Amino acid sequence: MIEIKNIQKTFGDRTVLAGVSGTFKPGDTSLIIGGSGTGKSVLLKCMIGLVKPEVGQVLYSGRDFLTGDQDTQKAIRREMGVLFQGGALFDSKTVLENVRFPLDMLTNMSSAEKRERAQFCLQRVGLEAAADRMPSEISGGMKKRVGIARAIVMNPKYLFCDEPNSGLDPLTSIKIDELIREITDEFQITTVVITHDMNSMMEIGEKIMFLYKGKKLWEGNSATLTHSNVPELNEFIYANKLLRDPSSRH
Ligand SMILES: Nc1ncnc2c1ncn2[C@@H]1O[C@H](COP(=O)(O)OP(=O)(O)OP(=O)(O)O)[C@@H](O)[C@H]1O
């Protein structure tokens, strides 16, 4: 489980996170949603240690990530998988080498063990046949799958995905969402996904946190998302629907 408590972050005189708290549970794909510039990415960066908040706690199974000693921080980092926007693959490495990379960096496994583990993860995302291809030779959706395979290769307890659907067509987006949810459930990972994709919210929104101007204004799930009495959330959903379905403007 991940607990965040009263996370506050400012850049200069701009408050980006104004005290955000919440919990994320194993086996759940939790979504952080909100409009552009509301602090979603900064919150995720605070959770994975790329940005240091001025105030607040991030607890991984009770261990304090921000103030814990170096060994604790290192141990927690090893338990994290991150899927960055765009997949962030190394262009000069094959698909298999990309997936194997964390094992090369962080483990003492033998080459055979690394190959086997990387192949298992590629198989899990349905890409075993693409192992020897270069990233430039595969589609955007496949790149995301490779990114997912790499994010899970260390068998993470915690998985973070920043806009996993960006740049994908709706059908491919749904497949990526399903894959993230399946893997989360299968390996009982605590997964946190940033999205402003309405389909994702309806399909994988077991738990949804709505951020607005650096504050958590609402928390719920896909069933309650459209029935809130929070005007800012309703406006956000309405704007999203308009974008997705121009016919609803009439
Ligand atoms: N390193 C930084 N230095 C200064 N300001 C920053 C920094 N990182 C983020 N910000 C600001 O913090 C605010 C929140 O940014 P953030 O990237 O979290 O938004 P977001 O909700 O993820 O939006 P989007 O959906 O557009 O990605 C923005 O105004 C952004 O300009």
The ligand as an ORCA input file, in Angstrom:
! r2SCAN-3c Opt
* xyz 0 1
  N      10.183     21.843    -12.443
  C       9.216     22.768    -12.445
  N       9.505     24.067    -12.232
  C       8.542     25.012    -12.230
  N       7.239     24.745    -12.401
  C       6.876     23.478    -12.627
  C       7.845     22.412    -12.651
  N       7.194     21.245    -12.891
  C       5.877     21.563    -13.001
  N       5.691     22.895    -12.840
  C       4.397     23.592    -12.887
  O       3.528     22.940    -12.011
  C       2.189     22.964    -12.540
  C       1.618     21.563    -12.526
  O       2.311     20.791    -13.510
  P       1.997     19.268    -13.795
  O       2.974     18.836    -14.831
  O       1.930     18.510    -12.547
  O       0.543     19.354    -14.430
  P      -0.376     18.182    -14.908
  O      -1.608     18.198    -14.047
  O       0.365     16.900    -14.966
  O      -0.771     18.672    -16.353
  P      -0.776     17.940    -17.791
  O      -2.027     17.127    -17.831
  O      -0.834     19.084    -18.746
  O       0.473     17.139    -17.899
  C       2.283     23.598    -13.906
  O       1.891     24.934    -13.808
  C       3.738     23.482    -14.256
  O       4.131     24.558    -15.070
*
